């Protein structure tokens, strides 16, 4: 069984994922026991390139089990000083 999640990419992450559309996001199909870590592997994004993962404006952990219909935001880390 699979789930369908919508991905929204922020910062420079959108440049790293082919076929990403800012207005629509990207729909990804994953196994029903998938986590954000699995999502990053599917998108071929190194974990160090993602600083924050969110759902409904709340940060979620990389081992959180994703559910069908979720919209997941992936944010680049912030650097500076």
Residue pairs with C-beta under 8 A, 6 or more apart in sequence:
1 31
1 32
2 29
2 30
2 31
2 32
3 29
3 30
3 31
3 32
3 34
3 66
3 67
3 68
3 69
3 70
4 27
4 28
4 29
4 30
4 68
4 69
5 27
5 28
5 30
5 39
5 66
5 68
5 69
5 70
5 71
5 72
6 25
6 26
6 27
6 28
6 70
6 71
6 72
7 17
7 20
7 25
7 26
7 27
7 28
7 39
7 43
7 71
7 72
7 73
7 74
8 25
8 71
8 72
8 73
8 74
9 17
9 20
9 25
9 26
9 73
9 74
10 73
10 74
10 75
10 76
11 75
11 76
12 76
13 45
13 49
13 50
13 74
13 75
13 76
14 20
14 22
16 43
16 44
16 45
16 49
17 26
17 43
17 44
17 45
19 26
20 26
25 71
28 39
28 42
28 43
30 38
30 39
30 42
30 66
31 38
32 68
33 65
34 65
34 66
35 62
35 63
35 64
35 65
35 66
36 53
36 60
36 61
36 62
36 63
36 64
36 66
36 72
37 47
37 62
37 63
38 66
39 66
39 72
39 74
40 46
40 47
40 50
40 62
40 74
43 74
45 74
47 62
48 77
49 76
49 77
50 74
50 75
50 76
50 77
51 75
51 76
51 77
51 78
52 59
52 73
52 74
52 75
52 77
53 59
53 60
53 61
53 62
53 72
53 73
53 74
53 75
54 60
54 72
54 73
54 75
55 64
55 70
55 71
55 72
55 73
56 71
60 72
66 72
